[in-house]
Amino acid sequence: MKKFIVFLLCFFMVAGSVEARRPKKEKSFVKININKADAKELAKIPGISKSKAKRIVEGRPYKSVEDLKKITHYTRSGREVYDFATKKGRWKKSMRILIEKEVFTTKGGRDFVDQIALYRYLYPEPVDINTATLEELKALPGISKTKAKRIIEGRPYRTIEDLKKITHITKSGREVYDFATSKGRWKKAIKPLIESGRLICKKTKGVKKKKKEEEESDWEDFEDYE
């Protein structure tokens, strides 16, 4: 009996230690402290480049998030430009969603950026590359209007990996990949969308059928022409 009790105690101790080593479930998004997070962390936020992140750090301390409107830089031509707001004090488009979602704080919060949690917080609904509209696609960071058009033109897709095949020809005649490197790795701008599951590829049954009907229609037109 004593041996059995000892065995049970050992079993629960081992089980408890294994449970403690397991990675915890992802926590919900927590506000980012612009007075504490370093430039490298701030640059993980969509709409904030490395140069803008540095200027945020240089302008500390901030009494409120509104102080970000005062940050400026000089262009090569010597013109002073506001980083996050217009001259009239309105938030710029790239900054608006961050402010509306209250991503930043000057007290409390975190000094690091959980990029996956942030993207899921900013974009609650995943966007399907086979059915999304132009507006839905270009609203995502890392996807310009021209890139969104190329995604639509390349439909249908079997998997999200098919995006890596999308290319365009530059003015110099060079072929360039839109979302991946020549080695097949996701580019930095698109990577968080993929890792956070904000950009997805669902079944293409309906899309294939529609494309087939369009092809048949084109063929009928061709026969009439002959």
Backbone as CSV, one residue per row, in Angstrom:
resi,resn,N_x,N_y,N_z,CA_x,CA_y,CA_z,C_x,C_y,C_z
1,MET,0.836,-1.211,0.000,0.000,0.000,0.000,0.869,1.259,0.000
2,LYS,1.906,1.260,0.848,2.802,2.417,0.921,3.498,2.646,-0.414
3,LYS,3.886,1.535,-1.051,4.565,1.637,-2.340,3.637,2.263,-3.381
4,PHE,2.351,1.884,-3.301,1.360,2.405,-4.243,1.168,3.911,-4.053
5,ILE,1.125,4.363,-2.794,0.961,5.791,-2.475,2.167,6.586,-2.972
6,VAL,3.360,6.005,-2.738,4.584,6.660,-3.194,4.597,6.781,-4.715
7,PHE,4.115,5.700,-5.371,4.040,5.698,-6.835,3.119,6.800,-7.335
8,LEU,1.959,6.950,-6.682,1.002,7.982,-7.078,1.567,9.384,-6.906
9,LEU,2.266,9.586,-5.780,2.875,10.895,-5.524,3.904,11.244,-6.586
10,CYS,4.730,10.250,-6.918,5.749,10.460,-7.951,5.103,10.756,-9.305
11,PHE,4.016,10.031,-9.592,3.315,10.219,-10.868,2.780,11.637,-11.007
12,PHE,2.107,12.150,-9.948,1.537,13.491,-9.999,2.606,14.584,-10.026
13,MET,3.743,14.317,-9.392,4.841,15.283,-9.418,5.414,15.415,-10.826
14,VAL,5.598,14.254,-11.484,6.118,14.249,-12.853,5.123,14.900,-13.799
15,ALA,3.843,14.554,-13.644,2.791,15.123,-14.502,2.712,16.629,-14.334
16,GLY,2.874,17.074,-13.092,2.816,18.515,-12.816,3.966,19.267,-13.450
17,SER,5.151,18.656,-13.420,6.322,19.309,-14.013,6.208,19.376,-15.527
18,VAL,5.623,18.320,-16.133,5.411,18.307,-17.585,4.420,19.382,-17.978
19,GLU,3.345,19.512,-17.201,2.321,20.523,-17.452,2.907,21.923,-17.356
20,ALA,3.818,22.118,-16.404,4.426,23.437,-16.209,5.324,23.813,-17.382
21,ARG,5.916,22.771,-18.040,6.812,23.033,-19.156,6.079,23.305,-20.457
22,ARG,4.779,22.949,-20.501,4.004,23.160,-21.715,3.818,24.652,-21.984
23,PRO,3.914,25.061,-23.262,3.716,26.474,-23.571,2.291,26.912,-23.264
24,LYS,2.158,28.058,-22.661,0.839,28.560,-22.308,0.094,29.006,-23.566
25,LYS,-1.234,28.980,-23.477,-2.047,29.421,-24.596,-1.816,30.907,-24.846
26,GLU,-1.931,31.278,-26.119,-1.690,32.668,-26.494,-2.652,33.606,-25.777
27,LYS,-2.125,34.632,-25.173,-2.947,35.599,-24.451,-3.507,36.634,-25.419
28,SER,-4.558,37.313,-25.007,-5.146,38.355,-25.839,-4.216,39.560,-25.895
29,PHE,-4.464,40.429,-26.832,-3.603,41.588,-27.035,-3.608,42.523,-25.831
30,VAL,-2.437,43.063,-25.507,-2.270,44.033,-24.424,-1.663,45.298,-25.032
31,LYS,-2.114,46.450,-24.608,-1.643,47.726,-25.153,-0.119,47.853,-25.090
32,ILE,0.423,48.604,-26.053,1.871,48.797,-26.156,2.236,50.166,-25.576
33,ASN,3.192,50.176,-24.682,3.626,51.412,-24.040,4.655,52.123,-24.920
34,ILE,4.281,53.283,-25.488,5.188,54.003,-26.386,6.330,54.702,-25.644
35,ASN,6.269,54.703,-24.309,7.352,55.275,-23.511,8.397,54.232,-23.123
36,LYS,8.084,52.953,-23.376,8.990,51.882,-22.943,9.480,50.969,-24.069
37,ALA,8.618,50.651,-25.028,9.001,49.725,-26.102,10.131,50.306,-26.950
38,ASP,11.120,49.496,-27.290,12.237,49.997,-28.085,11.871,50.048,-29.571
39,ALA,12.749,50.638,-30.368,12.486,50.851,-31.791,12.254,49.543,-32.538
40,LYS,12.994,48.511,-32.192,12.862,47.212,-32.852,11.471,46.631,-32.639
41,GLU,10.943,46.783,-31.429,9.609,46.282,-31.124,8.534,47.118,-31.819
42,LEU,8.689,48.431,-31.800,7.707,49.324,-32.415,7.622,49.116,-33.928
43,ALA,8.742,48.735,-34.535,8.775,48.503,-35.983,7.986,47.259,-36.396
44,LYS,7.546,46.450,-35.443,6.736,45.266,-35.735,5.269,45.634,-35.966
45,ILE,4.936,46.876,-35.638,3.556,47.341,-35.752,3.276,47.797,-37.177
46,PRO,2.184,47.349,-37.798,1.885,47.769,-39.174,1.730,49.282,-39.275
47,GLY,2.365,49.872,-40.284,2.274,51.313,-40.467,3.404,52.085,-39.821
48,ILE,4.258,51.381,-39.050,5.389,52.040,-38.395,6.693,51.448,-38.929
49,SER,7.398,52.235,-39.728,8.662,51.800,-40.301,9.775,51.910,-39.262
50,LYS,10.960,51.437,-39.608,12.105,51.509,-38.685,12.449,52.966,-38.356
51,SER,12.409,53.826,-39.375,12.735,55.239,-39.157,11.698,55.920,-38.273
52,LYS,10.434,55.595,-38.476,9.373,56.177,-37.645,9.472,55.667,-36.204
53,ALA,9.819,54.402,-36.056,9.972,53.816,-34.722,11.094,54.522,-33.954
54,LYS,12.183,54.822,-34.658,13.303,55.536,-34.030,12.889,56.923,-33.568
55,ARG,12.081,57.589,-34.396,11.637,58.932,-34.033,10.684,58.921,-32.838
56,ILE,9.921,57.850,-32.708,9.041,57.706,-31.535,9.902,57.624,-30.269
57,VAL,10.931,56.808,-30.335,11.837,56.635,-29.189,12.547,57.947,-28.852
58,GLU,12.993,58.654,-29.878,13.714,59.918,-29.679,12.838,61.021,-29.078
59,GLY,11.542,60.938,-29.293,10.635,61.987,-28.818,10.101,61.791,-27.410
60,ARG,10.547,60.764,-26.715,10.085,60.489,-25.355,10.544,61.539,-24.357
61,PRO,9.796,61.659,-23.251,8.579,60.927,-22.869,7.321,61.576,-23.433
62,TYR,6.236,60.783,-23.511,4.949,61.278,-23.986,3.945,61.273,-22.839
63,LYS,3.182,62.347,-22.748,2.144,62.436,-21.712,0.869,61.722,-22.163
64,SER,0.627,61.762,-23.475,-0.538,61.074,-24.037,-0.213,60.606,-25.450
65,VAL,-1.036,59.725,-25.989,-0.841,59.201,-27.339,-0.949,60.323,-28.369
66,GLU,-1.705,61.360,-28.045,-1.874,62.501,-28.949,-0.542,63.188,-29.265
67,ASP,0.436,63.021,-28.401,1.749,63.644,-28.608,2.455,63.115,-29.857
68,LEU,2.026,61.936,-30.328,2.625,61.362,-31.534,2.360,62.239,-32.756
69,LYS,1.316,63.048,-32.685,0.976,63.949,-33.791,2.048,65.029,-34.017
70,LYS,2.866,65.257,-33.006,3.880,66.312,-33.088,5.173,65.849,-33.754
71,ILE,5.319,64.535,-33.945,6.564,63.999,-34.510,6.689,64.342,-35.994
72,THR,7.824,64.909,-36.353,8.089,65.290,-37.745,9.483,64.850,-38.172
73,HIS,9.728,64.931,-39.461,11.076,64.709,-39.993,11.244,65.578,-41.234
74,TYR,12.487,65.762,-41.659,12.784,66.593,-42.831,13.116,65.716,-44.032
75,THR,12.515,66.039,-45.149,12.774,65.301,-46.384,14.104,65.773,-46.984
76,ARG,14.533,65.126,-48.049,15.798,65.498,-48.699,15.751,66.918,-49.258
77,SER,14.537,67.351,-49.589,14.392,68.710,-50.126,14.325,69.755,-49.014
78,GLY,14.386,69.290,-47.757,14.372,70.208,-46.622,12.983,70.556,-46.109
79,ARG,11.980,69.844,-46.596,10.606,70.105,-46.167,10.281,69.316,-44.897
80,GLU,9.630,69.959,-43.933,9.236,69.294,-42.693,7.914,68.563,-42.899
81,VAL,7.894,67.289,-42.555,6.704,66.449,-42.756,6.319,65.763,-41.450
82,TYR,5.026,65.717,-41.177,4.521,65.022,-39.985,4.475,63.525,-40.269
83,ASP,4.887,62.734,-39.293,4.952,61.278,-39.467,3.601,60.580,-39.355
84,PHE,2.812,60.977,-38.380,1.598,60.229,-38.084,0.295,61.017,-38.240
85,ALA,0.404,62.306,-38.486,-0.787,63.140,-38.611,-0.641,64.143,-39.749
86,THR,-1.738,64.775,-40.107,-1.712,65.832,-41.118,-1.427,67.162,-40.424
87,LYS,-1.261,68.209,-41.202,-1.025,69.535,-40.627,-2.205,69.990,-39.767
88,LYS,-3.394,69.519,-40.130,-4.607,69.906,-39.407,-4.824,69.065,-38.148
89,GLY,-3.889,68.162,-37.890,-3.977,67.371,-36.666,-4.822,66.118,-36.746
90,ARG,-5.094,65.664,-37.954,-5.859,64.418,-38.117,-4.882,63.261,-38.317
91,TRP,-5.219,62.122,-37.743,-4.358,60.950,-37.897,-4.293,60.527,-39.359
92,LYS,-3.114,60.155,-39.817,-2.975,59.656,-41.182,-3.606,58.274,-41.287
93,LYS,-3.933,57.885,-42.527,-4.647,56.631,-42.779,-3.962,55.412,-42.158
94,SER,-2.635,55.329,-42.294,-1.888,54.177,-41.777,-1.931,54.090,-40.254
95,MET,-2.212,55.220,-39.607,-2.210,55.290,-38.148,-3.623,55.157,-37.557
96,ARG,-4.605,55.434,-38.374,-5.983,55.525,-37.884,-6.480,54.260,-37.177
97,ILE,-6.247,53.108,-37.797,-6.734,51.862,-37.201,-6.068,51.591,-35.855
98,LEU,-4.793,51.965,-35.716,-4.068,51.766,-34.453,-4.662,52.633,-33.345
99,ILE,-5.075,53.841,-33.707,-5.666,54.753,-32.730,-7.085,54.327,-32.385
100,GLU,-7.862,53.963,-33.408,-9.247,53.541,-33.180,-9.322,52.300,-32.299
101,LYS,-8.347,51.418,-32.458,-8.313,50.180,-31.670,-7.581,50.370,-30.334
102,GLU,-7.108,51.590,-30.085,-6.418,51.916,-28.831,-5.249,50.970,-28.547
103,VAL,-4.378,50.861,-29.539,-3.209,49.981,-29.446,-2.158,50.517,-28.471
104,PHE,-2.037,51.849,-28.383,-0.975,52.459,-27.579,-1.446,52.972,-26.219
105,THR,-0.466,53.083,-25.329,-0.704,53.688,-24.022,0.606,54.339,-23.553
106,THR,0.508,55.260,-22.628,1.718,55.897,-22.068,1.956,55.444,-20.635
107,LYS,1.010,54.681,-20.093,1.137,54.141,-18.734,0.718,52.679,-18.738
108,GLY,1.490,51.861,-18.043,1.160,50.438,-18.002,1.484,49.779,-19.336
109,GLY,0.657,48.820,-19.735,0.869,48.128,-21.000,2.130,47.294,-21.040
110,ARG,2.582,46.996,-22.246,3.776,46.169,-22.447,4.890,46.964,-23.108
111,ASP,6.109,46.489,-22.915,7.243,47.119,-23.583,7.711,46.272,-24.767
112,PHE,6.916,45.271,-25.136,7.230,44.455,-26.312,5.957,44.226,-27.122
113,VAL,6.125,43.813,-28.381,4.994,43.633,-29.283,4.812,42.158,-29.621
114,ASP,3.648,41.611,-29.246,3.278,40.263,-29.653,2.606,40.422,-31.014
115,GLN,3.387,40.274,-32.079,2.917,40.601,-33.420,1.691,39.787,-33.861
116,ILE,1.688,38.500,-33.560,0.565,37.657,-33.964,-0.716,38.084,-33.247
117,ALA,-0.625,38.315,-31.940,-1.785,38.756,-31.169,-2.263,40.125,-31.656
118,LEU,-1.322,40.995,-32.008,-1.666,42.336,-32.492,-2.435,42.262,-33.806
119,TYR,-1.949,41.469,-34.762,-2.612,41.360,-36.062,-4.011,40.755,-35.924
120,ARG,-4.157,39.789,-35.041,-5.470,39.177,-34.835,-6.435,40.148,-34.159
121,TYR,-5.882,41.037,-33.377,-6.686,42.056,-32.703,-7.124,43.142,-33.687
122,LEU,-6.186,43.568,-34.547,-6.489,44.617,-35.514,-7.409,44.137,-36.636
123,TYR,-7.229,42.878,-37.042,-8.013,42.319,-38.148,-8.697,41.029,-37.679
124,PRO,-9.813,41.155,-36.976,-10.491,39.999,-36.365,-10.926,38.923,-37.358
125,GLU,-11.348,39.341,-38.554,-11.842,38.387,-39.549,-10.777,38.067,-40.585
126,PRO,-10.453,36.784,-40.782,-9.480,36.399,-41.807,-9.992,36.769,-43.198
127,VAL,-9.081,37.069,-44.109,-9.440,37.436,-45.478,-9.049,36.297,-46.417
128,ASP,-10.028,35.819,-47.194,-9.802,34.696,-48.105,-9.326,35.214,-49.464
129,ILE,-8.174,34.748,-49.914,-7.587,35.241,-51.171,-8.403,34.828,-52.397
130,ASN,-9.309,33.873,-52.247,-10.127,33.440,-53.383,-11.433,34.215,-53.526
131,THR,-11.879,34.869,-52.462,-13.180,35.528,-52.515,-13.158,36.999,-52.096
132,ALA,-12.067,37.458,-51.499,-11.997,38.835,-50.997,-12.097,39.863,-52.121
133,THR,-12.693,40.997,-51.809,-12.788,42.091,-52.771,-11.474,42.867,-52.793
134,LEU,-11.353,43.742,-53.759,-10.169,44.584,-53.874,-9.994,45.434,-52.617
135,GLU,-11.099,45.982,-52.121,-11.061,46.837,-50.938,-10.609,46.065,-49.706
136,GLU,-11.084,44.831,-49.558,-10.716,44.001,-48.405,-9.238,43.646,-48.423
137,LEU,-8.724,43.356,-49.591,-7.317,42.970,-49.717,-6.372,44.144,-49.482
138,LYS,-6.660,45.281,-50.112,-5.752,46.428,-49.987,-5.816,47.096,-48.621
139,ALA,-6.830,46.717,-47.816,-6.943,47.258,-46.457,-5.939,46.603,-45.516
140,LEU,-5.352,45.480,-45.957,-4.386,44.756,-45.131,-2.980,45.332,-45.318
141,PRO,-2.199,45.405,-44.244,-0.821,45.920,-44.357,0.028,44.997,-45.223
142,GLY,0.860,45.605,-46.054,1.724,44.806,-46.926,1.110,44.485,-48.271
143,ILE,-0.171,44.878,-48.463,-0.843,44.620,-49.737,-1.319,45.950,-50.332
144,SER,-0.629,46.404,-51.352,-1.010,47.644,-52.028,-2.164,47.369,-52.991
145,LYS,-2.666,48.414,-53.604,-3.773,48.271,-54.554,-3.350,47.423,-55.741
146,THR,-2.139,47.651,-56.251,-1.651,46.890,-57.403,-1.435,45.414,-57.046
147,LYS,-0.936,45.160,-55.842,-0.725,43.771,-55.408,-2.067,43.071,-55.201
148,ALA,-3.042,43.801,-54.698,-4.382,43.244,-54.496,-4.987,42.837,-55.839
149,LYS,-4.766,43.662,-56.863,-5.270,43.356,-58.204,-4.621,42.086,-58.750
150,ARG,-3.330,41.929,-58.492,-2.620,40.737,-58.978,-3.123,39.476,-58.280
151,ILE,-3.481,39.613,-57.004,-4.040,38.464,-56.275,-5.350,38.043,-56.927
152,ILE,-6.195,39.003,-57.241,-7.491,38.715,-57.854,-7.316,38.116,-59.250
153,GLU,-6.386,38.651,-60.014,-6.128,38.154,-61.374,-5.610,36.717,-61.381
154,GLY,-4.936,36.303,-60.321,-4.341,34.969,-60.261,-5.262,33.877,-59.750
155,ARG,-6.501,34.208,-59.435,-7.430,33.215,-58.901,-7.789,32.154,-59.944
156,PRO,-8.160,30.923,-59.478,-8.263,30.512,-58.065,-6.950,29.960,-57.539
157,TYR,-6.841,29.902,-56.213,-5.659,29.370,-55.536,-6.026,28.103,-54.771
158,ARG,-5.130,27.147,-54.756,-5.361,25.910,-54.005,-4.926,26.050,-52.557
159,THR,-3.784,26.720,-52.347,-3.274,26.944,-50.995,-2.722,28.361,-50.905
160,ILE,-2.479,28.810,-49.690,-1.918,30.147,-49.469,-0.512,30.251,-50.067
161,GLU,0.160,29.114,-50.197,1.512,29.083,-50.764,1.544,29.538,-52.223
162,ASP,0.385,29.476,-52.912,0.318,29.887,-54.307,0.618,31.369,-54.490
163,LEU,0.471,32.145,-53.422,0.778,33.577,-53.504,2.250,33.813,-53.820
164,LYS,3.077,32.852,-53.463,4.520,32.982,-53.697,4.877,32.974,-55.182
165,LYS,3.926,32.537,-56.014,4.182,32.448,-57.458,3.867,33.762,-58.190
166,ILE,3.186,34.686,-57.510,2.780,35.939,-58.156,3.990,36.834,-58.410
167,THR,4.126,37.260,-59.650,5.248,38.130,-60.036,4.749,39.305,-60.885
168,HIS,5.624,40.264,-61.081,5.343,41.361,-62.009,6.654,41.786,-62.671
169,ILE,6.531,42.449,-63.794,7.703,42.898,-64.535,7.951,44.382,-64.248
170,THR,9.157,44.709,-63.839,9.505,46.101,-63.536,9.742,46.878,-64.837
171,LYS,9.904,48.186,-64.728,10.155,49.040,-65.895,11.442,48.648,-66.623
172,SER,12.381,48.093,-65.864,13.651,47.682,-66.469,13.561,46.293,-67.111
173,GLY,12.363,45.667,-67.017,12.159,44.360,-67.624,12.499,43.186,-66.731
174,ARG,12.723,43.465,-65.455,13.087,42.396,-64.521,11.834,41.818,-63.854
175,GLU,11.785,40.491,-63.752,10.657,39.840,-63.095,10.890,39.794,-61.586
176,VAL,9.902,40.273,-60.839,10.036,40.353,-59.384,8.850,39.656,-58.707
177,TYR,9.132,38.910,-57.646,8.076,38.265,-56.870,7.434,39.293,-55.938
178,ASP,6.098,39.238,-55.839,5.370,40.210,-55.025,5.405,39.915,-53.534
179,PHE,5.242,38.648,-53.178,5.069,38.303,-51.765,6.145,37.383,-51.197
180,ALA,7.038,36.917,-52.037,8.080,35.995,-51.560,9.430,36.354,-52.174
181,THR,10.465,35.779,-51.624,11.801,35.957,-52.176,12.000,34.907,-53.269
182,SER,13.082,35.000,-53.995,13.374,34.025,-55.052,13.586,32.622,-54.472
183,LYS,13.900,32.567,-53.166,14.109,31.277,-52.493,12.817,30.714,-51.895
184,GLY,11.707,31.429,-52.090,10.418,30.920,-51.623,10.056,31.261,-50.194
185,ARG,10.721,32.254,-49.634,10.401,32.685,-48.269,9.485,33.896,-48.321
186,TRP,8.543,33.955,-47.374,7.640,35.102,-47.339,8.417,36.388,-47.089
187,LYS,8.032,37.447,-47.789,8.661,38.744,-47.551,8.192,39.301,-46.214
188,LYS,9.007,40.175,-45.654,8.772,40.704,-44.310,7.395,41.357,-44.154
189,ALA,6.936,42.073,-45.177,5.672,42.807,-45.095,4.456,41.894,-45.029
190,ILE,4.548,40.709,-45.653,3.402,39.803,-45.730,3.447,38.703,-44.665
191,LYS,4.621,38.426,-44.138,4.825,37.315,-43.203,3.875,37.339,-41.988
192,PRO,3.681,38.497,-41.314,2.773,38.519,-40.148,1.333,38.156,-40.497
193,LEU,0.887,38.504,-41.713,-0.478,38.163,-42.140,-0.646,36.655,-42.265
194,ILE,0.386,35.994,-42.738,0.336,34.539,-42.907,0.419,33.844,-41.549
195,GLU,1.377,34.256,-40.727,1.588,33.622,-39.425,0.408,33.824,-38.474
196,SER,-0.266,34.958,-38.592,-1.409,35.231,-37.713,-2.716,34.692,-38.280
197,GLY,-2.662,34.128,-39.492,-3.864,33.561,-40.095,-4.865,34.603,-40.557
198,ARG,-4.382,35.821,-40.830,-5.286,36.876,-41.311,-5.519,36.766,-42.811
199,LEU,-4.615,36.108,-43.505,-4.744,35.880,-44.935,-4.805,34.372,-45.139
200,ILE,-5.932,33.896,-45.649,-6.145,32.453,-45.757,-6.592,32.066,-47.162
201,CYS,-6.641,30.756,-47.391,-7.112,30.225,-48.669,-8.077,29.081,-48.381
202,LYS,-9.358,29.335,-48.626,-10.373,28.310,-48.395,-10.552,27.451,-49.648
203,LYS,-11.541,26.551,-49.614,-11.802,25.682,-50.750,-12.152,26.507,-51.990
204,THR,-11.719,26.033,-53.139,-11.890,26.804,-54.373,-12.984,26.261,-55.286
205,LYS,-13.871,25.419,-54.775,-14.896,24.777,-55.593,-15.747,25.787,-56.348
206,GLY,-16.293,26.747,-55.627,-17.153,27.754,-56.241,-16.411,28.635,-57.214
207,VAL,-15.171,28.969,-56.875,-14.361,29.840,-57.715,-13.999,29.141,-59.020
208,LYS,-13.670,27.850,-58.946,-13.315,27.085,-60.132,-14.492,27.000,-61.101
209,LYS,-15.691,26.783,-60.534,-16.886,26.679,-61.341,-17.145,27.974,-62.096
210,LYS,-16.979,29.102,-61.398,-17.194,30.406,-61.994,-16.190,30.657,-63.120
211,LYS,-14.935,30.279,-62.878,-13.896,30.478,-63.881,-14.167,29.619,-65.115
212,LYS,-14.658,28.391,-64.903,-14.967,27.484,-65.994,-16.077,28.060,-66.864
213,GLU,-17.104,28.632,-66.200,-18.215,29.232,-66.921,-17.739,30.406,-67.768
214,GLU,-16.801,31.197,-67.235,-16.261,32.341,-67.963,-15.479,31.881,-69.183
215,GLU,-14.709,30.778,-69.025,-13.928,30.247,-70.131,-14.839,29.730,-71.238
216,GLU,-15.939,29.041,-70.843,-16.898,28.523,-71.808,-17.561,29.663,-72.560
217,SER,-17.862,30.729,-71.839,-18.481,31.902,-72.440,-17.547,32.538,-73.466
218,ASP,-16.258,32.618,-73.128,-15.267,33.179,-74.044,-15.164,32.336,-75.312
219,TRP,-15.259,30.998,-75.140,-15.147,30.090,-76.285,-16.345,30.233,-77.220
220,GLU,-17.549,30.416,-76.619,-18.750,30.615,-77.409,-18.647,31.889,-78.240
221,ASP,-18.110,32.938,-77.636,-17.927,34.199,-78.339,-16.955,34.035,-79.511
222,PHE,-15.924,33.223,-79.280,-14.926,32.979,-80.308,-15.541,32.249,-81.492
223,GLU,-16.432,31.247,-81.214,-17.092,30.485,-82.269,-18.003,31.393,-83.084
224,ASP,-18.695,32.296,-82.418,-19.583,33.224,-83.123,-18.773,34.122,-84.044
225,TYR,-17.596,34.493,-83.567,-16.741,35.369,-84.362,-16.308,34.677,-85.651
226,GLU,-16.010,33.351,-85.565,-15.585,32.604,-86.726,-16.736,32.497,-87.732
